[in-house]
């Protein structure tokens, strides 16, 4: 019975070469069906657009052979592209590609090197405080908390603890339509110095989505990725799905759309996950198979039983005890024999 269990474990381990279960990470990718995921948008695009796919390859190498007549989407990735990846993206856009970039709504600081376009965060991050230390700074005037005046430190802390709330926006893509737009960023207007830049969505603080022409292609930059989330698309009281689709179409070609997942995969913290990476996964499975074989071999008997081995030597005390025991036994047997012979 034990051998059958070990054999089943070995078969399951080797079958991982053919099928490996997907391990979901806590990222807002197109696989995630939670509130912040993009699965609803992906399924909608898959039903309405002729070609929809996901990219898992590194951008610097994959974009060289990617079709220009396509829309490439970076919707709040787990990490923003590196300078080398930005260079590959801009080279592809310059050749005629269409790029849709949305900053993370809770980390909106995003800059595209090479062109004057960036997203600035409107929320000041709360400074880290050492546990047990008093980091409060007293104001010189020491205003009362109940008064209307407050110190600069209190203002900065209040701003840092703000939570993204819905703000009213206006858009040229769907005028007069009510949307839920949550953001913690704004697009720097210095990026509109280049000719052809067009504001698509604007709020009171500034632009929230713009379209910038770069070479023969175009870039749509959005200050928040909330509009593309499952929560926004599931909101039945607002027509968020209309605006999300309009932003997707405003980039350009609508016949082919590719959602990037490489930045989500490489942007999450990994410890054991490195060994489960597709490039290292076969070696990891083989290592697990060897461990199973080793455990099977160590807990099973192969062949006949070995003869019981006798102790090779004894210490002096053991030898003396055995000698005394044997002498006493032989003396007793000899005395018994003499008594019997005499009788």
C-alpha positions as CSV (number, residue, x, y, z in Angstrom):
1,X,0.0,0.0,0.0
2,X,2.8,2.4,0.9
3,X,4.5,1.7,-2.5
4,X,1.3,2.6,-4.3
5,X,1.1,5.9,-2.5
6,X,4.7,6.8,-3.4
7,X,4.1,5.8,-7.0
8,X,1.0,8.0,-7.1
9,X,3.1,10.9,-5.7
10,X,5.8,10.4,-8.3
11,X,3.2,10.3,-11.1
12,X,1.5,13.5,-9.9
13,X,4.9,15.2,-9.7
14,X,5.9,14.2,-13.3
15,X,2.5,15.3,-14.6
16,X,3.3,18.8,-13.6
17,X,5.5,19.0,-16.7
18,X,2.3,18.8,-18.8
19,X,-0.2,20.8,-16.6
20,X,0.8,23.2,-13.8
21,X,-1.9,24.9,-11.7
22,X,-1.9,28.7,-11.8
23,X,-0.8,30.3,-8.6
24,X,-2.7,33.6,-8.3
25,X,-0.7,36.5,-6.8
26,X,-2.2,39.5,-5.2
27,X,-1.9,41.7,-8.3
28,X,-4.6,43.5,-10.3
29,X,-4.1,41.6,-13.6
30,X,-6.5,40.3,-16.2
31,X,-6.7,36.9,-14.4
32,X,-7.9,38.5,-11.1
33,X,-11.6,38.3,-10.6
34,X,-11.5,40.3,-7.3
35,X,-12.6,43.9,-6.9
36,X,-9.4,45.4,-8.3
37,X,-8.8,42.9,-11.1
38,X,-9.1,43.4,-14.9
39,X,-10.8,40.1,-15.7
40,X,-14.1,41.8,-16.6
41,X,-12.5,44.1,-19.1
42,X,-10.5,41.2,-20.6
43,X,-13.6,39.1,-21.1
44,X,-15.5,42.0,-22.6
45,X,-12.7,42.7,-25.1
46,X,-12.4,39.0,-25.9
47,X,-16.0,38.9,-26.9
48,X,-16.1,42.2,-29.0
49,X,-12.6,42.4,-30.5
50,X,-11.2,40.1,-33.2
51,X,-7.8,39.4,-31.5
52,X,-7.2,39.7,-27.8
53,X,-4.2,38.2,-26.0
54,X,-1.9,38.5,-23.0
55,X,1.8,39.0,-23.1
56,X,4.1,37.2,-20.6
57,X,7.4,37.8,-22.4
58,X,9.9,40.6,-21.5
59,X,9.0,43.8,-23.3
60,X,12.5,44.6,-24.5
61,X,12.6,41.5,-26.6
62,X,9.0,40.9,-27.5
63,X,8.1,44.3,-28.9
64,X,10.6,43.9,-31.8
65,X,8.3,41.4,-33.4
66,X,5.0,42.8,-32.3
67,X,2.5,44.1,-34.9
68,X,2.2,47.9,-35.1
69,X,-1.5,47.7,-36.0
70,X,-2.3,46.7,-32.4
71,X,-3.2,48.4,-29.1
72,X,-0.9,47.5,-26.2
73,X,-2.3,48.0,-22.6
74,X,-0.4,48.7,-19.4
75,X,-3.3,49.0,-16.9
76,X,-1.8,49.8,-13.4
77,X,1.0,47.2,-13.6
78,X,2.6,45.9,-10.4
79,X,5.8,47.7,-11.4
80,X,6.3,50.5,-14.0
81,X,8.6,49.8,-17.0
82,X,12.3,50.3,-16.6
83,X,14.2,52.8,-18.8
84,X,15.2,50.0,-21.2
85,X,11.6,48.9,-21.4
86,X,10.3,52.4,-21.9
87,X,12.8,52.8,-24.8
88,X,11.5,49.6,-26.4
89,X,7.9,50.8,-26.0
90,X,8.6,54.3,-27.4
91,X,10.5,52.8,-30.4
92,X,7.5,50.5,-31.1
93,X,5.0,53.5,-30.8
94,X,7.2,55.6,-33.0
95,X,6.8,52.9,-35.7
96,X,3.1,53.1,-35.5
97,X,2.0,51.2,-32.4
98,X,-0.8,52.3,-30.0
99,X,-0.1,52.3,-26.3
100,X,-2.6,52.7,-23.4
101,X,-0.9,53.4,-20.1
102,X,-2.8,53.8,-16.8
103,X,-1.1,54.7,-13.6
104,X,-1.9,52.9,-10.4
105,X,-4.6,54.9,-8.5
106,X,-2.8,54.4,-5.2
107,X,0.7,55.1,-6.6
108,X,0.3,57.6,-9.4
109,X,3.8,58.8,-9.7
110,X,4.6,57.9,-13.3
111,X,6.9,59.5,-15.8
112,X,7.5,58.5,-19.4
113,X,11.2,59.2,-20.2
114,X,11.9,60.8,-23.6
115,X,8.6,62.7,-23.9
116,X,7.1,65.4,-21.6
117,X,4.4,63.4,-20.1
118,X,4.0,62.4,-16.5
119,X,1.5,61.7,-13.8
120,X,1.9,63.4,-10.4
121,X,0.5,62.1,-7.2
122,X,-1.9,64.5,-5.4
123,X,-1.6,62.6,-2.1
124,X,1.5,63.1,0.2
125,X,2.7,59.8,1.5
126,X,2.6,59.4,5.2
127,X,6.2,59.4,6.6
128,X,7.4,56.3,8.4
129,X,7.4,56.5,12.2
130,X,9.7,54.4,14.4
131,X,7.5,52.5,16.9
132,X,7.8,54.1,20.3
133,X,9.4,57.3,19.1
134,X,7.6,60.7,19.3
135,X,8.0,62.2,15.8
136,X,5.5,65.0,16.3
137,X,6.7,68.5,15.7
138,X,5.2,71.2,17.9
139,X,4.2,74.4,16.2
140,X,5.8,77.6,17.4
141,X,2.5,79.2,17.9
142,X,1.0,76.0,19.5
143,X,-2.5,76.4,18.0
144,X,-5.4,74.6,19.6
145,X,-6.7,71.5,17.8
146,X,-10.2,72.9,18.1
147,X,-9.2,76.1,16.3
148,X,-9.3,76.8,12.7
149,X,-5.5,77.1,12.3
150,X,-3.3,74.0,12.2
151,X,0.4,73.4,11.8
152,X,2.0,72.3,8.6
153,X,2.7,68.9,10.0
154,X,-0.9,68.3,10.9
155,X,-2.0,69.3,7.4
156,X,0.5,67.0,5.8
157,X,-0.6,64.1,7.9
158,X,-4.2,64.8,7.1
159,X,-3.4,64.8,3.4
160,X,-1.4,61.6,3.7
161,X,-4.3,59.7,5.3
162,X,-6.8,60.6,2.6
163,X,-8.5,57.8,0.7
164,X,-9.3,58.1,-3.0
165,X,-12.8,59.3,-3.5
166,X,-14.9,59.8,-6.6
167,X,-14.3,63.1,-8.3
168,X,-16.5,64.7,-11.0
169,X,-14.9,64.6,-14.4
170,X,-15.8,65.8,-17.9
171,X,-14.9,64.0,-21.1
172,X,-15.1,64.5,-24.8
173,X,-15.4,60.7,-25.4
174,X,-18.9,60.5,-23.9
175,X,-20.3,64.0,-23.0
176,X,-23.0,64.2,-20.4
177,X,-22.5,60.7,-19.1
178,X,-22.2,60.0,-15.4
179,X,-19.0,58.1,-14.3
180,X,-17.3,57.0,-11.1
181,X,-13.8,58.3,-11.3
182,X,-11.5,57.7,-8.4
183,X,-7.9,59.0,-8.6
184,X,-5.0,60.1,-6.5
185,X,-3.1,61.6,-9.4
186,X,-3.2,64.3,-12.1
187,X,-1.4,64.6,-15.4
188,X,1.3,67.3,-15.6
189,X,0.2,69.9,-18.1
190,X,3.7,70.4,-19.3
191,X,3.3,67.3,-21.4
192,X,0.9,69.3,-23.6
193,X,3.6,71.5,-25.1
194,X,4.0,69.0,-27.9
195,X,1.7,69.5,-30.9
196,X,-1.4,67.3,-31.2
197,X,-1.9,66.5,-27.5
198,X,-5.5,66.2,-26.7
199,X,-7.2,66.1,-23.3
200,X,-9.7,63.2,-23.2
201,X,-10.8,63.3,-19.5
202,X,-10.4,66.3,-17.1
203,X,-11.2,67.1,-13.5
204,X,-11.0,70.2,-11.4
205,X,-7.4,69.5,-10.4
206,X,-6.3,69.0,-14.0
207,X,-6.3,66.5,-16.9
208,X,-6.9,62.8,-16.1
209,X,-6.5,61.3,-19.5
210,X,-4.7,62.6,-22.6
211,X,-3.7,61.4,-26.0
212,X,-0.2,62.2,-27.2
213,X,1.1,61.5,-30.7
214,X,4.6,60.1,-30.9
215,X,6.0,59.4,-34.3
216,X,3.6,57.4,-36.3
217,X,1.8,56.1,-33.3
218,X,-0.1,57.4,-30.3
219,X,-0.1,57.1,-26.5
220,X,-3.1,57.4,-24.2
221,X,-2.0,58.3,-20.7
222,X,-4.5,57.9,-17.8
223,X,-3.9,59.1,-14.3
224,X,-5.8,56.2,-12.6
225,X,-6.5,52.6,-13.4
226,X,-9.7,52.5,-11.3
227,X,-12.0,52.9,-14.4
228,X,-10.6,49.6,-15.8
229,X,-11.2,47.6,-12.6
230,X,-13.9,44.9,-12.0
231,X,-15.4,47.1,-9.3
232,X,-15.9,50.1,-11.7
233,X,-17.3,47.9,-14.5
234,X,-19.7,46.2,-12.1
235,X,-21.2,49.5,-10.9
236,X,-24.7,49.5,-12.4
237,X,-25.5,53.1,-11.3
238,X,-22.8,54.6,-13.5
239,X,-21.8,53.9,-17.0
240,X,-18.1,53.3,-16.3
241,X,-17.9,50.5,-18.9
242,X,-18.7,53.0,-21.6
243,X,-15.7,55.3,-20.7
244,X,-13.4,52.3,-20.2
245,X,-14.1,51.1,-23.7
246,X,-13.9,54.6,-25.2
247,X,-10.4,55.0,-23.6
248,X,-9.4,51.6,-25.1
249,X,-10.6,52.7,-28.5
250,X,-9.1,56.1,-28.3
251,X,-5.6,54.7,-28.5
252,X,-6.1,53.7,-32.1
253,X,-6.6,50.2,-33.7
254,X,-9.5,48.2,-32.2
255,X,-9.0,45.0,-34.1
256,X,-6.1,43.7,-32.0
257,X,-5.6,44.3,-28.3
258,X,-2.8,42.8,-26.1
259,X,-2.8,43.2,-22.3
260,X,0.7,43.0,-20.7
261,X,1.2,40.6,-17.8
262,X,5.0,40.6,-17.8
263,X,5.2,43.6,-15.5
264,X,2.7,42.0,-13.1
265,X,4.7,38.8,-12.9
266,X,8.1,40.5,-12.4
267,X,6.8,43.2,-10.1
268,X,5.5,41.0,-7.2
269,X,7.8,39.9,-4.4
270,X,9.0,36.3,-4.9
271,X,10.8,33.9,-2.7
272,X,9.6,30.4,-3.6
273,X,8.0,31.9,-6.7
274,X,11.3,32.2,-8.4
275,X,11.6,28.4,-8.6
276,X,8.1,28.2,-10.1
277,X,8.9,30.6,-12.9
278,X,8.3,29.0,-16.3
279,X,12.0,29.1,-17.1
280,X,13.0,27.3,-14.0
281,X,9.9,25.2,-13.4
282,X,11.1,22.0,-15.2
283,X,14.3,21.9,-13.1
284,X,12.2,22.4,-10.0
285,X,9.8,19.6,-10.9
286,X,12.8,17.2,-11.6
287,X,14.2,18.1,-8.2
288,X,10.9,17.3,-6.5
289,X,10.7,14.0,-8.4
290,X,14.2,13.1,-7.0
291,X,13.1,14.0,-3.5
292,X,10.1,11.7,-3.9
293,X,12.3,8.9,-5.2
294,X,14.7,9.4,-2.3
295,X,11.8,9.2,0.2
296,X,10.4,6.1,-1.5
297,X,13.8,4.4,-1.4
298,X,14.4,5.3,2.3
299,X,11.0,4.0,3.4
300,X,10.9,0.8,1.4
301,X,12.7,-2.5,1.4
302,X,14.2,-3.7,-1.8
303,X,15.3,-7.4,-1.9
304,X,15.6,-10.1,0.8
305,X,16.2,-9.4,4.5
306,X,19.9,-9.1,5.5
307,X,21.2,-11.5,8.1
308,X,21.4,-10.2,11.7
309,X,24.8,-8.8,12.3
310,X,26.7,-9.8,15.5
311,X,28.6,-7.3,17.5
312,X,32.2,-7.3,16.4
313,X,33.8,-6.5,19.7
314,X,33.0,-5.7,23.4
315,X,34.5,-3.5,26.0
316,X,36.6,-5.0,28.9
317,X,33.8,-4.8,31.4
318,X,31.4,-6.6,29.2
319,X,34.0,-9.3,28.4
320,X,34.8,-9.8,32.1
321,X,31.1,-10.1,33.0
322,X,30.5,-12.7,30.3
323,X,33.7,-14.6,31.3
324,X,32.5,-14.7,35.0
325,X,29.0,-15.8,34.0
326,X,30.4,-18.6,31.8
327,X,32.8,-19.8,34.5
328,X,30.0,-19.9,37.1
329,X,27.8,-21.8,34.8
330,X,30.5,-24.4,33.9
331,X,31.4,-24.8,37.6
332,X,27.7,-25.4,38.5
333,X,27.3,-27.9,35.7
334,X,30.5,-29.7,36.7
335,X,29.4,-30.0,40.3
336,X,26.0,-31.3,39.2
337,X,27.7,-34.0,37.0
338,X,30.0,-35.1,39.9
339,X,27.0,-35.4,42.2
340,X,25.1,-37.5,39.7
341,X,28.1,-39.7,39.1
342,X,28.7,-40.3,42.8
343,X,25.1,-41.3,43.4
